[in-house]
Amino acid sequence: MQISVVIITFNEQEEIGRCIDSLIGIADEILVVDSFSTDETESISKSKGARFIQHKFEGYIKQKNWAMDQASYDWILSLDADECISPNLFQSILQIKQLPKYDSYSMNRLNFYCNKAIKTCGWYPDKKIRLWNRNVGKWGGTDPHDKIVLQNTTITGHLNGDLWHYTYSTNEDMLKQVENFANIASKQLKKKSLWQLILKMIFSPAFNFIKHYLFHLGFIDGSNGLLICYHQCREVYLKYYRAIKLKLQSIY
């Protein structure tokens, strides 16, 4: 198994170095596909041995599929710049490189909020397929929540160890991401009927908060858990609210 690690970036100078460093020893190629960063992402990536390509961003799914097609090898390990491979996951990947039993592999993702690992709020195990043979799958789903879509006959193995995701260093980082994701999702949701959007806007945010704060034990993480569940609830509300506004604009 020869692995091309594929990372899409935009202004990731604070994150990309840690990400690339965690891959040394399992990656046969590190490919960074960048949407014209204005910071030091390019110089840091190249200094650490990555192949660096720039390509206009047209959405997460399109960008990741385009990036996958540029890889030198069929085995793809896809990471975001704010993710890195934990030591246990590193060893798991190293072992299967000798003799892979499956054409795709999932792994648990451990998300960090304000530098604290969060295993409540529905954030863990956050199982993701991130290592696969590109002949059996590609990126699909709905922006911004992309996922790997595999051929029906593909069997997926599971790797031990966590993918570490340093998702939000501060509360402000999560606020920005909520705004961004809500805007992207609203453009997809406006295709739904107006009444469906209204009902979703009324009931889905409260259901989302109760599910993650109570049933997924967000309250155990104190103020962090409360803020995470609130922001997730707010994102749900905003995406439907903005979809309704777009829908009404298109009608009138």
C-alpha positions as CSV (number, residue, x, y, z in Angstrom):
1,M,0.0,0.0,0.0
2,Q,1.4,3.4,-1.1
3,I,-0.5,6.3,0.5
4,S,-1.1,9.8,-0.8
5,V,-2.2,12.1,2.1
6,V,-4.4,14.8,0.7
7,I,-5.0,18.1,2.6
8,I,-7.0,21.0,1.4
9,T,-6.1,24.4,2.8
10,F,-6.8,28.1,3.0
11,N,-4.7,30.3,5.3
12,E,-3.7,27.4,7.6
13,Q,-0.2,28.6,8.7
14,E,-1.1,27.9,12.4
15,E,-2.2,24.3,11.7
16,I,-0.5,22.8,8.6
17,G,2.9,22.2,10.2
18,R,1.5,20.0,13.0
19,C,-0.6,18.1,10.5
20,I,2.3,17.3,8.2
21,D,4.6,16.4,11.0
22,S,2.2,13.7,12.3
23,L,2.3,12.0,8.8
24,I,6.0,11.5,8.5
25,G,6.7,7.7,8.3
26,I,3.3,6.6,6.9
27,A,2.8,8.9,3.9
28,D,4.4,8.1,0.6
29,E,3.2,11.5,-0.7
30,I,1.8,14.5,1.1
31,L,-0.3,16.7,-1.3
32,V,-1.6,20.1,-0.2
33,V,-4.2,21.6,-2.4
34,D,-4.6,25.2,-1.5
35,S,-7.3,27.8,-2.5
36,F,-4.8,30.7,-2.8
37,S,-3.8,31.4,0.8
38,T,-2.4,34.8,1.7
39,D,-0.4,33.6,4.7
40,E,2.6,31.3,5.0
41,T,0.7,28.0,4.3
42,E,2.7,27.5,1.1
43,S,6.1,28.1,2.5
44,I,5.5,25.9,5.5
45,S,4.0,23.1,3.5
46,K,6.9,23.0,1.0
47,S,9.5,23.3,3.8
48,K,8.2,20.1,5.2
49,G,8.3,18.2,1.9
50,A,4.7,18.5,0.7
51,R,3.7,18.8,-2.9
52,F,1.8,22.1,-3.1
53,I,-0.9,22.9,-5.7
54,Q,-3.3,25.8,-5.9
55,H,-6.9,25.5,-7.1
56,K,-9.9,27.7,-6.9
57,F,-12.3,26.7,-4.1
58,E,-15.8,25.8,-5.4
59,G,-17.1,23.9,-2.4
60,Y,-15.8,21.3,0.0
61,I,-16.9,18.3,-2.1
62,K,-15.7,19.5,-5.4
63,Q,-12.4,20.7,-3.9
64,K,-11.7,17.4,-2.2
65,N,-12.6,15.3,-5.2
66,W,-10.4,17.4,-7.4
67,A,-7.6,17.1,-4.9
68,M,-8.0,13.3,-4.8
69,D,-7.6,13.1,-8.6
70,Q,-4.2,14.9,-8.4
71,A,-2.8,12.3,-6.0
72,S,0.0,10.0,-7.2
73,Y,-1.3,6.8,-5.5
74,D,-4.7,5.1,-5.4
75,W,-4.7,4.9,-1.6
76,I,-5.9,8.2,-0.2
77,L,-5.6,9.4,3.4
78,S,-7.6,12.6,3.7
79,L,-7.0,15.1,6.5
80,D,-8.0,18.7,7.2
81,A,-5.2,21.0,8.2
82,D,-6.4,21.2,11.8
83,E,-6.3,17.4,12.1
84,C,-3.3,15.1,12.9
85,I,-2.6,11.5,13.4
86,S,-2.4,10.3,17.0
87,P,0.5,7.8,17.8
88,N,-1.9,4.9,18.2
89,L,-3.6,5.6,14.9
90,F,-0.1,6.0,13.3
91,Q,0.8,2.5,14.4
92,S,-2.5,1.1,13.1
93,I,-1.9,2.6,9.6
94,L,1.7,1.4,9.6
95,Q,0.5,-2.2,10.3
96,I,-2.1,-2.3,7.5
97,K,0.3,-0.8,5.0
98,Q,2.0,-4.2,4.8
99,L,-1.1,-6.1,3.9
100,P,-4.5,-4.2,3.7
101,K,-7.5,-6.5,4.2
102,Y,-10.1,-4.0,3.1
103,D,-10.5,-1.2,0.4
104,S,-11.5,1.4,3.0
105,Y,-10.9,2.1,6.6
106,S,-12.7,4.2,9.2
107,M,-11.3,5.8,12.4
108,N,-12.6,7.6,15.4
109,R,-12.1,11.4,15.5
110,L,-11.4,13.1,18.8
111,N,-12.4,16.8,18.7
112,F,-10.8,19.5,20.8
113,Y,-12.6,22.7,22.0
114,C,-10.4,25.4,23.6
115,N,-7.6,22.8,23.8
116,K,-9.7,20.3,25.7
117,A,-10.7,16.9,24.3
118,I,-14.5,16.6,24.2
119,K,-16.1,13.1,24.3
120,T,-19.7,14.4,25.0
121,C,-22.1,16.6,23.0
122,G,-22.2,13.9,20.3
123,W,-18.6,14.7,19.4
124,Y,-17.1,11.2,20.0
125,P,-16.4,8.7,18.6
126,D,-17.3,10.8,15.5
127,K,-16.4,7.9,13.2
128,K,-15.1,8.9,9.8
129,I,-13.9,7.0,6.7
130,R,-10.6,8.8,5.8
131,L,-8.5,6.0,4.3
132,W,-9.7,4.4,1.1
133,N,-8.8,3.2,-2.4
134,R,-10.1,5.9,-4.7
135,N,-11.2,3.2,-7.2
136,V,-14.1,2.3,-4.8
137,G,-15.2,5.7,-3.5
138,K,-15.2,9.5,-3.7
139,W,-16.4,12.5,-1.7
140,G,-20.2,13.1,-1.6
141,G,-22.8,14.4,0.8
142,T,-24.0,18.0,1.1
143,D,-21.7,21.0,1.6
144,P,-20.4,21.7,4.2
145,H,-20.9,18.2,5.7
146,D,-19.1,16.1,3.2
147,K,-18.5,12.3,3.5
148,I,-16.9,9.4,1.6
149,V,-19.4,7.6,-0.6
150,L,-18.3,4.0,-1.4
151,Q,-19.4,1.4,-3.9
152,N,-22.1,-0.9,-2.4
153,T,-19.9,-3.9,-2.3
154,T,-17.1,-2.2,-0.4
155,I,-16.3,-3.6,3.1
156,T,-14.9,-1.1,5.6
157,G,-12.4,-2.0,8.3
158,H,-11.9,0.1,11.4
159,L,-8.5,1.4,12.7
160,N,-7.5,1.6,16.3
161,G,-6.4,5.1,17.6
162,D,-7.9,8.5,17.2
163,L,-7.7,11.2,14.5
164,W,-7.1,14.3,16.6
165,H,-9.1,17.3,15.4
166,Y,-8.1,20.7,16.9
167,T,-11.4,22.2,15.7
168,Y,-11.8,25.4,17.8
169,S,-9.0,27.0,19.7
170,T,-11.4,29.7,21.0
171,N,-15.1,30.3,21.4
172,E,-14.8,32.9,18.7
173,D,-13.5,30.3,16.3
174,M,-16.6,28.3,16.7
175,L,-18.8,31.4,16.2
176,K,-17.1,32.0,12.9
177,Q,-17.5,28.4,11.8
178,V,-21.2,28.4,12.7
179,E,-21.8,31.5,10.6
180,N,-19.8,30.0,7.7
181,F,-21.5,26.5,7.8
182,A,-25.0,28.1,8.2
183,N,-24.5,30.2,5.1
184,I,-23.3,27.3,3.0
185,A,-26.0,24.9,4.2
186,S,-28.8,27.5,3.7
187,K,-28.0,27.6,-0.1
188,Q,-28.6,23.9,-0.3
189,L,-31.7,23.9,1.9
190,K,-33.5,26.6,0.0
191,K,-34.5,23.9,-2.5
192,K,-36.9,22.5,0.1
193,S,-40.5,23.6,0.5
194,L,-41.2,26.8,2.5
195,W,-43.4,25.1,5.1
196,Q,-40.8,22.3,5.6
197,L,-38.2,25.0,6.3
198,I,-40.4,26.8,8.7
199,L,-41.2,23.7,10.7
200,K,-37.6,22.7,10.8
201,M,-36.6,26.2,12.0
202,I,-39.2,26.0,14.8
203,F,-38.5,22.5,16.1
204,S,-35.1,21.3,15.0
205,P,-32.9,23.7,17.1
206,A,-34.5,22.7,20.4
207,F,-34.4,19.0,19.6
208,N,-30.7,19.4,18.6
209,F,-29.9,21.1,22.0
210,I,-31.8,18.6,24.1
211,K,-30.2,15.6,22.2
212,H,-26.6,16.8,22.6
213,Y,-26.8,18.5,26.0
214,L,-28.9,15.8,27.8
215,F,-28.7,12.5,25.9
216,H,-25.1,13.0,24.7
217,L,-24.1,14.2,28.1
218,G,-22.9,17.7,27.2
219,F,-23.7,18.9,30.7
220,I,-20.8,16.8,32.0
221,D,-18.3,19.2,30.3
222,G,-19.6,22.2,32.2
223,S,-19.4,25.5,30.5
224,N,-17.6,24.0,27.4
225,G,-20.4,21.5,27.0
226,L,-23.1,24.2,27.3
227,L,-21.4,26.5,24.8
228,I,-20.8,23.7,22.3
229,C,-24.5,22.6,22.4
230,Y,-25.7,26.2,22.2
231,H,-23.6,26.9,19.1
232,Q,-24.7,23.6,17.4
233,C,-28.3,24.6,18.2
234,R,-27.7,28.1,16.8
235,E,-26.2,26.7,13.6
236,V,-29.3,24.6,13.0
237,Y,-31.6,27.7,13.5
238,L,-29.5,29.9,11.3
239,K,-29.3,27.6,8.4
240,Y,-33.1,27.2,8.2
241,Y,-33.7,30.9,8.9
242,R,-31.4,32.0,6.1
243,A,-32.8,29.3,3.8
244,I,-36.3,30.8,4.3
245,K,-34.9,34.3,3.5
246,L,-33.3,33.0,0.3
247,K,-36.6,31.1,-0.6
248,L,-38.7,34.2,-0.1
249,Q,-36.3,36.3,-2.1
250,S,-36.5,33.9,-5.0
251,I,-40.3,34.0,-4.9
252,Y,-40.8,37.7,-4.5
